[in-house]
């Protein structure tokens, strides 16, 4: 199961590191403004990377799926 945006908002502190790895042009201030909200992330991706809105939305949604997979892998590793 993939993470969804509600889960991202609830785990924002953990998600910020993954987001920063994916998009290094996002500043700490950007991440504070985004605060797990999809529409704000999409806007910042458009602003920092020049993506069209539909491309930014797609990339944000792909990141959410990846973030969920990464958190499950981290949990598996921690249990070992």
N, C-alpha and C positions, 0 to 999 in steps of 0.2 A: 504494500500500500504506500502511495506517495503522500508526502506532506501536503497540506493545503495552506491557504493564506491565513486561516484562523490559527493554525498551529505555528506558523512562522511568527505571527504577532506575539503569541504566548512564549515563544522561545527566542525572542529577538536578540538577546545578548549572545547566544550561541550562534545564531544565524549570521550576525554581522561579520564574523571572521570569514565565513565561507563567501559571503557577498564581496568582501574586500579582496579576497583571492581572485574571484571571478572578474571583478571590475575594479582594478586598482586606481582608476581616475576618480572614484567616488571618495569624497573626503569624510572625515569623522562627523563633520557638521551635516553633510548630506545624509549619512546613516542615521543621525539623530532625527532629522526631519522625516525621513522615510518611515522609521519606527514600525517596520513590518507591513506597511500599507502598499498594496500592489500599485495603485494609481500613482502614488508618489514615487515609487521606484521607477515606474515607466517614464514619468516626467523627467527624473534625474538622468536616466539612460539616454533619453532624447537630447537633453541639454549637454551632457558630458561627452557623448559618443556620436551625436548627430544621427541617431537612428530615427527612421520614420516611426510613427506611433504603433502601427501594426507589428513592425519588426521588434520594437522595444517590448511590446506585450508578449510576443512569442518567446523572446529571450528570457524575460522575467519568469514566465511559466515553466520554461525548460529548467531554469535555475532552481525553482521550487522542487521540481521532481528530483533533481540531482542532490539538493540539500537533504531531502528525506532519505535518499539512498546513503549518503555520507554519514548521517546520524545513526542509521542502523548498522553500518559497518563499524563505526566507532564503538557502539554498544557491544557488538560481537567481540571486538578486540579487547575491550575492558573486561569481559567475562572470562577470557582465556587465561 
